[in-house]
Amino acid sequence: MGGVFSSGYHPGLHPVCILDATRDGKIICPSGKGVWIMGFEFDQEFACRYKMIWGDSERTGMIDPKRDVEAWRDLVEECRSGYSDSLAEYDFDLHVRDFLQRAIDSSALQLVNGYGDFRESIELIDREFIEIATVETPWVNTQGLGWWHLRLPARGGEEFSDDVRGRIGVVIGRI
């Protein structure tokens, strides 16, 4: 390796990433060793490319493949034990899966080492969610919504089950 080419701004490259001096296009993150999640490690290139999907959006500082996959896993676990917040908060919490889908669909990310493990981990969590969220939502306009927005857990806490019944007329079990 020939050292750092430049730490300045490069069009199309996220600001936290820098190009390797060999000019082979390898992305290096200054943060170090990559990202560990669920038994495998995202290398630096994957983590940086993942961040690049969002460009300069407000979310950029919070973007992290490990954090997003773990947030999806945690939401599914919360649904398994009985989601206890409001329906609006549930919808907000589902947006992490929207972020993950955007990454799954990214042709640039599909070419990076670790993509297969990333996608497989999400598919595993998706299968768990499908087992738990067995109640279909009665949304009329589903255009642009991922399948995960069209399902509710079969049971929830008092606030969630009351909110679901009151707002959309669907009865789910209580924990």
Helices and strands as residue ranges (DSSP letters): E 4-6, E 18-20, E 27-28, E 35-37, E 40-42, H 44-52, G 60-62, H 65-81, H 87-93, H 95-104, H 107-110, H 115-132, E 135-136, G 147-150, E 151-152, E 155-156, H 158-168, E 173-174
